Amino acid sequence: METPDRDPQLWYIAKDRAKFKAHLVTYILVNALLWAIWALTGFESVPMPWPLWVGAFWGFGLLLRGIRAYAGIGEEQQTEREYENLIRQRRQ
């Protein structure tokens, strides 16, 4: 739903956060399934659980996405800050 008074910057941030939340739910559900498969298929024979590797690497990527979404260090936010710095320098 498009509204003419929507702030494009806030809309971008909201979309980024919504994507992060969707990825987080997917991460939790898939990892729960992987751990269940590991538990049901004879986990005694393997000293290191293989779902641990999947969760760790995927979780690292998810962490980076969350930092980008909530800490404001995405490309769009950095570009906006750099532009504002250039405007301030020009006025001085």
C-alpha positions as CSV (number, residue, x, y, z in Angstrom):
1,M,0.0,0.0,0.0
2,E,1.6,3.2,-1.2
3,T,1.0,6.5,0.7
4,P,2.3,9.8,-0.6
5,D,3.6,10.9,2.8
6,R,5.7,7.9,3.5
7,D,9.3,8.7,4.4
8,P,11.5,6.7,2.0
9,Q,14.4,6.3,4.5
10,L,12.1,4.9,7.2
11,W,10.4,2.6,4.7
12,Y,13.8,1.2,3.8
13,I,14.7,0.6,7.4
14,A,11.3,-1.0,8.1
15,K,11.7,-3.3,5.1
16,D,15.2,-4.3,6.3
17,R,13.9,-5.1,9.8
18,A,11.0,-7.1,8.4
19,K,13.3,-9.2,6.2
20,F,15.6,-9.8,9.2
21,K,12.6,-11.0,11.3
22,A,11.5,-13.4,8.5
23,H,15.0,-14.8,8.2
24,L,15.2,-15.2,12.0
25,V,12.0,-17.3,12.0
26,T,13.2,-19.4,9.1
27,Y,16.6,-19.9,10.9
28,I,14.9,-21.1,14.1
29,L,12.5,-23.5,12.3
30,V,15.0,-25.0,10.0
31,N,17.6,-25.4,12.8
32,A,15.0,-27.1,15.0
33,L,14.2,-29.5,12.2
34,L,17.9,-30.2,11.6
35,W,18.5,-30.9,15.3
36,A,15.4,-33.2,15.4
37,I,16.8,-35.1,12.4
38,W,20.2,-35.4,14.1
39,A,18.6,-36.7,17.3
40,L,16.4,-39.2,15.5
41,T,19.1,-40.7,13.3
42,G,21.5,-41.9,15.9
43,F,23.5,-39.0,17.3
44,E,25.7,-41.3,19.4
45,S,28.0,-42.2,16.5
46,V,29.1,-38.7,15.8
47,P,31.1,-36.8,18.4
48,M,30.4,-33.4,17.0
49,P,26.8,-32.7,16.0
50,W,26.6,-31.6,12.4
51,P,23.6,-29.2,13.0
52,L,26.0,-27.2,15.1
53,W,28.0,-26.2,12.0
54,V,24.9,-25.2,10.0
55,G,23.6,-23.1,12.9
56,A,27.0,-21.5,13.5
57,F,27.7,-20.4,9.9
58,W,24.1,-19.5,9.1
59,G,23.8,-17.7,12.5
60,F,26.8,-15.6,11.7
61,G,25.2,-14.4,8.5
62,L,22.0,-13.7,10.4
63,L,23.9,-11.8,13.0
64,L,25.4,-9.5,10.4
65,R,22.0,-9.0,8.8
66,G,20.5,-8.1,12.2
67,I,23.3,-5.6,12.9
68,R,22.7,-4.0,9.5
69,A,19.0,-3.8,10.2
70,Y,19.1,-2.5,13.7
71,A,22.4,-0.6,14.1
72,G,22.0,1.6,11.0
73,I,25.2,0.5,9.3
74,G,23.7,-0.6,6.0
75,E,24.9,0.9,2.7
76,E,21.8,3.2,2.4
77,Q,22.4,4.7,5.9
78,Q,26.1,5.1,5.3
79,T,25.4,6.9,2.0
80,E,22.9,9.2,3.7
81,R,25.4,10.1,6.5
82,E,28.2,10.7,4.0
83,Y,25.9,12.9,1.9
84,E,25.0,14.9,5.0
85,N,28.7,15.3,5.9
86,L,29.4,16.7,2.4
87,I,26.6,19.2,2.7
88,R,27.9,20.4,6.1
89,Q,31.5,20.7,4.7
90,R,30.2,22.7,1.8
91,R,28.4,25.2,4.0
92,Q,31.5,25.9,6.1
